[in-house]
Amino acid sequence: MSFSLGRFFKITVFGESHGVGIGVVVDGCPAGLSLSESDIQAELNKRRAKDPTISTQRVETDKVRIISGVFNGFTTGAPITMMVLNEDVRSEYYESIRYRPRPGHADYVAYVKYGGFNDYRGGGIFSGRITVGMVAAGAIALKLLSMLNIKVIAHTINIGGIEARNYDLNDVKSFEEAVESSPVGCADLNASQEMVNLIRKVNEAGDTVGGIAEVVIYNVPPGVGEPLFDTLDGDLAKAFFSVPGVKGVEFGVGFKAASMLGSQYNDRYSVANGRIITTTNNSGGIQGGISNGMPIICRVAFRPPSSIKIPQKTVDLTTYEEVNLKLSGRYDPCILPRALPALKSIAAVVLADHLIISHMIPRVLK
């Protein structure tokens, strides 16, 4: 089992969906960073649904407590431990389906891997609630990145085939404001409303829908990444796949590169304001596993949430007989709106780790 990510800036997530709470230990954060619970809370609040009609009916305050690693308002260099208590927990339903794995969920594979000792309530460690720890750690990483003027924005570009088209990544301020104003985190506000309408329609039918998010990272200096096996894009992809529901990751033009000619794909170098740039960004800001100074652009595909209210077939693990299953818990009809803060945070964690490795962030801040 591995619940840790990173080498020099290392996070370890703990807790379960219906356990006492969710938390994270951040080891390797530089000493001298100004940090308070309000800094963490500001990011955790972004996990909460902006529109309750398109989200789970489980409502958690996610009030964070910093237990260690901060003294007199600054990080000490010791491990930072943060925890959020679970408050709105209803576990009785999961007792009735303990041996009836939900199709699409990790119930069956967890049962096999852990010999039936896994916490099956609400998915346990496989629940989207585990991202609370990621977001808490990400709040610290984002503060570190801000010292280098690095900004991370995660936004929705597709839900159920509805695509965002009308937005400008270069107008960072307007782009970010549009994302934050949308219930689904979509910068194209017309597409945003269509997405909301679709999620409501799907939810009323007892079904769910997937989509695609895009993560854009600005002002990463060139030279960040550790080939051959610790490349920047490789570590980002690994981190994104730790977010429940992710099924695909691509950078730049991604899989479209397979149908392009080299003369079409290659990003030509140029000079602007005394710095080397590329006139296109088909590589998504990473070449050879190393950042090239252009915006890092990656897309993350989410499957539809597996919990649907439509009756399904499954197998009873005690009898090996097929049985009917009709779920009645509290679920998100679409993962994307509440997954965006997790993507943003986990990307920030990876970048903070790599920047410390590259000596671009010192171990003691002055």
Secondary structure, DSSP 8 states (H G I E B T S, - for coil): ---EE-SSSEEEEEE-TTSSEEEEEEES--BT-B--HHHHHHHHGGGS-S-GGGS-S------EEEEESEETTEE-SS-EEEEEE--S---HHHHHTTTS--TTSSHHHHHHHTTT-S--GGGGGGSGGGHHHHHHHHHHHHHHHHTTT-EEEEEEEEETTEE--S--TTSHHHHHHHHHHSTT--SSHHHHHHHHHHHHHHHHTT----EEEEEEEE---TT--BTTTB-HHHHHHHHHTTSTTEEEEEETTGGGGGGS-HHHH---EEEETTEEEES--TTTTEETTEE-SS-EEEEEEE---S--SS-EEEEETTTTEEEEE---S---S-SHHHHHHHHHHHHHHHHHHHHHHTTSS-SB--
